[in-house]
Amino acid sequence: MDSFSLLCTGALLAGGLYWFVCVLGPAEQKGKRATDLSGGSISAEKVQDNYKQYWSFFRRPKEIETAEKVPDFVDTFYNLVTDIYEWGWGQSFHFSPSIPGKSHHEATRLHEEMAVDLIQAGPGDRVLDVGCGVGGPMRAIAAHSRANVVGITINDYQVNRARLHNKKAGLDSLCEVVCGNFLNMPFPDNSFDGAYSIEATCHAPKLEQVYAEIFRVLKPGALYVSYEWVTTDKYRSDDPEHVEVIQGIERGDALPGLRSHTDIAETARKVGFVVVKERDLAKPPAQPWWSRLKMGRIAYWRNHIVVTVLAALGIAPKGTVDVHEMLFKTADYLTRGGDSGIFSPMHMILCRKPHDSDDDHVQTWVSWVGDDKLDNENKNTSSFLVSGTFYFLFS
């Protein structure tokens, strides 16, 4: 082979490698790079040991059912997965329904904006993001509503990442991030005008504990919306395949145990909330939220090759390959849960903290939300318009 052919072959291989790793690589082209993968706050030499520690929690299941053990359990998980999530998925660590004609990024942003529209937050309001991760939803919500958003996450590494992203986005004046446990938040009573949680409170050992804390810090009359991970009415605890899928989701996502859809409103009422409306946003006419996982299989194998090579070269910490493989297996369980309809990551509940001795006002407000004013364009909490399709949240 002459030198020109060798040069062309080399250029083709280099171009192919660049396309394979860079063009098809990160979920956000200017986000986390594969060469920067780390173990969060865990030192590189301890990543594999912490991965083994994470799995050891499941050999002692009673320990992940207590408030004392959950912080370590969840913190370890997010140290292990945060960089991989950012690199392979993006800065918003949650799902959203697929929307025809919209990219995954656009669908995610609309799903986040809907949350702040539901709680009717606007400029000057102080809003709490319960379990904010690296702040993807926070930034979308702050930019959309111009509200002041305060996020709380238990993971110190995520706090630093969120602050960095907030500054890069020019939103650090509207976005504040606090490191803390949402079971015992460092905020005074009655200090927020609204709150939301997007697929975050599933990490709480007891939903009642986190809902009670959110209730405490909200001002009377304020709204709270949550997208919850739940088993649906199609789940059968006596079906071995159903049990396998749900346990696979729990193990791969640091969950003390998935809750039934019937538990959510009951728990909210128990701590004092008035439940305004409740709906599974994954149900038709919504498009499958798990389609992105199915389409990402080729990307997984590409990313897995990259991670394996980087770990072999000592660029990525030892143990990163194990974490990446765990997430791929979890993606399969999530896909099976979506396909079978036994699992939803977006069971929406909208609640209101009542004013003291103001039952008449509460009943009037709830009746207004549920009545025939769905088509009133000024009541943007009643419907969601995407690509010409009405998603009736309160039908």
N, C-alpha and C positions, 0 to 999 in steps of 0.2 A: 504493500500500500504506500503510495507516494505521500510526501509531506502535506500536500494540499488536502488530500482525503483525510489524513489524520487530524489536520486542523479543523476541517468541517465536522468530523465525527466528534471531536472534543467539544466544539462549540455547541453542537446539537445536544450532547449529553449534559453540558453545563446549563444550557437553556432549559432542558427538560427538568433537571434537578431544581432549578430556580422556580419554575412553574409549579412543580410538585410540592415544594416546601413553602414557598412564599405566597404565590398567587392563590393556591388552594388552601393555604395554611390557616392563619389565625382567623377567628370569627370576626374580629375587628382589625383591619389592616394596620392601624396605628396603635393597637393595644399591646397585650403581652406577647413577647416573642418566645419562640421555643427555646432559644439559648439562654433565656432568663428564668426558666422554670426552677422553682425552689420548693422548700418545705415550709413556706411561710415563716413563722417565728421559730421554727425548729431548725437547728443547725444541720447542715448537709449530711454530716456523718451519722445523725440520729434519726433520719427520715424513715429508714427501714425498720428500726426498733419501734418507732412510734406507730408505724403501720401495723406491726404485730400487736402493739398495745391496744390499738383501736379494735382489732378483731377479738382481743381477749375480753372486751366488755361483753361480747355476746355469749361467752362461756359463763358469765355471771349476770344473767338477765335481770335479776332483782336490783342490781346496782344501777342500771340505767332507768329504773323506774322511780328514783329518788332525786329530789332537787339538789342534794349534795353532790351527787356523782355526775349529773347531766352536764354541768359546765365543762368539766374536763373532757367528757366524751365528745361533746359538740365542738369544743375548741380544738381538740386533736384532729377531728375530721376536717375542719375548715383550714387548718394549717396545711393539711395534706393535699386538699383538692382546690384551693382558691386559685392558684396559678394555672392549673390545668383547665379549670372552668373558664377563666378569663381568656386563655389562649384558644381553646377549642369551641367555646360557646358564646362568650361575650361578657359584658359587665353587668348584665341583668340575669341573676341566677334563678330563673323561673321559666315556666311555660306560658304559652298564650295560644288561643285558637288560630288556626291558619285562616288567612283571609285572601280570597281570590284576587289576584292582581296586586297584592302587597307582598313585600319582602318580609322575611322573618323579623328583621330589625324594625320595620314599620309596624308589623302586627304586635310586636312586643311593646313598642312605645304607646300604641293606642290602648292596649290592655292596661298599661300603667296610668295613662291619663284618665281613663275611665274611673279608676279608683279615687282620684282626687276630685273628679266631677261629682261622684256619688256623695262625698262628704261635704260638698259645696264650699271648698276652701278657696280663698282668693288672696290678693295682695294684702300684706300686713298680718295675715293669720299665721299662727304658730302651729305647725303640724308635726306629729310624731310618726316616724317610720320605725316600726317595731321589727327588728331583725333586718338591718339595712344592707348587709353584705358589703360589697365594694361600692355601693351607691348608684348603680345603674338606674333603678326606679326613682330614687331621690332626685337625680339630676333631671330626668324627664318630667317629673312632677313639678319641680321648682320652676323649670323653664316654661312649662305649660300654664301654671297657675300664678306664678310670682309669689307664692306663699313662702314663708320661712320654714324650711324643713329641718328637723332635728332627727338624726338617725342614731339608733343604738345597736351595737353588735358586740358579742362576747369576745370576738377575736381581734386581738391587738394588731395583727398584720393587716386585717381588712380595714381597720381604722386608718392606718397609714396609706393604704392603697386608695381608699375613698377620698381622703383629703387631697392626695396627689391628683386624682381625676377631677375633683371639684375645682381645683385651682386651674388645671389645664382647660377646663370647660368654661372658665370665667364665671363660675356659679358659687364660689366660696363665700360670697357675701350673703347668699340665700341658704346655703347648706352647711350644717354643723354635724359633726360625727362624734359620738361619745362611746367609749369602751365600757361596757357594763352588761349585767345579767338582766334580761327583761322580766325575770321573776322577782327582782328586787331593784327597781329602777331608781337612779339618783336624781329624781325630779320631784318637786313639791306637788302637793295636791292641787287639783283644779288649775293646771298650768298650761294646758293645750286646747286649741280651738278645734282640733280634729285629729284623727289618727287612722293609720292604715297598716296592714301587714299583708305582704304578698308571699305566700307559701313559706312562712317563717315559723309560725307558732306551732307547727307540727313537731318541732324539736322540744317542746315543753313536756315534762313528765306528766303534768296534769294541766289540762287546758284551763281549768278553773283558776289556777294560780296566775297565769299570764293575763287572762281576761280581767281578773280582779285588779291587777296592777294598772292595766290600761284604763279601767273604769275610774280608778283613784286619781290618775293624773289628768283626766279630761275635765274640762269645765262643764257645769250643768248645761244641758241643751246641745252639747257637741255630738258629732257623729263619728262612728268608727266603722270601717269596712275591712273585712278580711277575706282573702282567698285561701281556703283550707284544703289540705290533703285529707281525703276521706275514702273509705270503702263505700260503695254505692248500694242501692237496694238489690243489685244483681249479685252481690257477693254472697257466697255460701260457705260458712265455716266448716261444713262437713264435706266439702269438695277438695280433695288433696291438691289438685292443680291450682285452685284459687288460693289456698293457703301457701303453697310454694311461691306464687307470684308476689303476694303481699309480704311475706317474710323476706323475699329477695329485695323488694323495695326498701323495707325497713333496714336491713343490714347494709345496703349500699348507700343509704342517705342519712345515716345517723339518727334514726327515729326510735324513740322509746317504745312506740307501738302506734300503728295507724288507728284512727278513730272512725266510728261509723258516722255516716251523714246525719243520723238521728241525734247524735250527741251535741251537735254544735249549738243550735238554738237553745236547747235545754240548759246548756252551760252558761250561755250569755245571759239568760233570764235569771239564772241562779245567783249571779254576782250583782244583779241590779239593772242590767240593760233592758231597754224596750227594744224588741226585735222588730225592725221596720219591714224588712223583706229578706227572703232567703231563696237562693236559686243556684243550681249547678250550671255554671257557665260553659261546661263541656258538652252539655246536651244540645241536640239539634235545635235551631238551625246552625249552630256553631260547627265549623269544620274541625277535623281531628287535630288536637294539639300535639299528638305524637308523630305526626307525619315528618317533622323535622328530624326526629330520632331515626326513622326509617331511611330517610335520604342521607343521613350522616354516616352510614356504614362504611362507604368507601373512604370518607374523610377519616374515620376512626383508624382504619388499617394504615392509611398514610401517616397519620399522627403517631400511631404505635411504632411504626418503623423509625420515625424521627426520634421519638423518645428513647427507644432501645439503643439507637446509635449514640445519642447524646449521653446516655447513662454509661455506655461502654467506654466512651471517651473521657468520662469523668466530668463532663460539663453539667449534666443534670444529676441530682443526688441519687445515690443508690436507693432503690425502693420506689422511685418514680414510676418505673415500668409496672410494678405491682399495683400501684394506685390507679394508673391509667386502665389497666386490665379490669380492675374492680368496677370502675365507672362504666366500662363497656358492657359488662355483664348486667349491671344495674339498668342500663339503658334498654336492654332486652326485656327485663322484667317490667319496666315502665311501659314499653310498647305493648307487651302482652296484656298488661292491666288496662291500657287504653282500648286495644282491639276488642277485648272481651267485655268492656264496659263495667268492670268490677271496681275500678279505681278512677278517681278524679283528683287533679291537683288544683282545681279552681271552683270549689264549692263556696259560693259567695254568700256572706251574711253581712247585712247592713244594720247597725245598731245605733241607738241613741241613749245618751245618759240623761235621764229625766231631771227636770227642775224639782226641787223639794216641794212636796205637796202641790203638784201641778198636774194631776191626773187628767183633768179636762183638756189641757193643752196637748198632752201627749196623745190622747185618743184622737183629737182633731187632726194632729199632724200625721199620724199613721194613716188615718182615713184618707187624707189628701193624697198621700203618696200612692195609695193603692187604687184610687178611683179612676174615672175615665179621662183624666187629664194627660194621659200618656202622649198625646200628640201635641201638647203645648210646647212649642219650641223653647220657651223660657225655662221649662222644667227639665234641664238636661240630665237630671238624675233618673229620669223615667225611661229613657231609651238610648240606644247607641246606634248611630248610623254609620255603616261602613260599606263602601262600594255599592250603594243602592239597596242594601239589605238592612231591615230593621231587626235589631236584637231586643226583643221585649224583655227587659230584666224583671219587670214587675207584673207579668201577665198571670 
